[in-house]
Amino acid sequence: MDEHTARWRHRLMRCTVCLWRGPWADAEDAPRVKPKHLEPHEQALQEAYEEKEKAGMQVGQPHAPPCPECGHHLLIVMKKKPGGKH
């Protein structure tokens, strides 16, 4: 793992399909599971996440690991800033 990828390992992630939440490092180190079957509308959302991730990789973001529970996409949980408008 390079230094650029190592700085992402502390980030909190959440699954786009199931209720899994945890650090990037836990998802990266977990055994891979076969992605569960999704309905067509859910699959379309997963494809949109894949396109977004490809765009992020073009600007230097590492490829996020799959969810250790269901095998689908993970997103970074953005921390709210104290006193922010989020």
N, C-alpha and C positions, 0 to 999 in steps of 0.2 A: 504494500500500500504506500502511495506517495504522500508527501506532506499535505498536498491540496486535499486529498480525500480524507486524511486523518483529522482535519479540522471540522469535518461534518459529523464525525462519529458521536459527538455529544448532543446533537440536535434531537429534539423530541419529534416523533413522527406519529401519524395516525393513518389508519387504513381507510381507503375510499369505499370499501364494501362492508367489512365487518366492524366490530367494536374495538379491535386491537389498537393500543397506544403504547409507545415505549421509545427508548432511545434508538437512534440509527444503528449503533453498535450491536444492540440485541438482535435487531432484524438482520443485520449483515452476518452475524455469527450463527444464526439459527439454521437448522437443516431446511432445505428447500422443500416446499410442498407443491403438488400439482394444483394449478389454479382451479377453483371450483367452478362449476357450470353457472353461467349467468343468463338471465333473460335478455332478449335482443336490445331493449332500451338500456339495460345496465351495461351490456357489452359495448354499446355505442359510447357511453361515458368513459369506459376504460380506454377505448381507442383515442378519445380526445385527450385523456391524461397522457397517453403514450406520445402523442404529437407534441404536447406541451413539454414533456420531458426531453424529447429530441431537440427542441428549440433551446432548452436550458443547457443541454450538453454542448451545443454549438457555441455558447458564450462562456463555457468553462465550468459549469456545474457537473459534479459527478453523477453517474447513474444511480438512482436510489434503489436499495434492495427491495425485493418483494415482501409482502406481508408474511410473517412466519405462521400465521393462522390459516389464511385462505389463499395466499399466493398472488394477490392482486396488488395494485399500486398503493404506495405510501406517499403521503404529503407531509411537508414540514409544518409543524404547528407553530404559528407565529406568536411570539410572546407579546402581551399587551404592555405598553409603556405606562408607567404610573402617570396619571393625569392626562393621558393621551385621549384622542377622539375615537379610538377603536372600540 
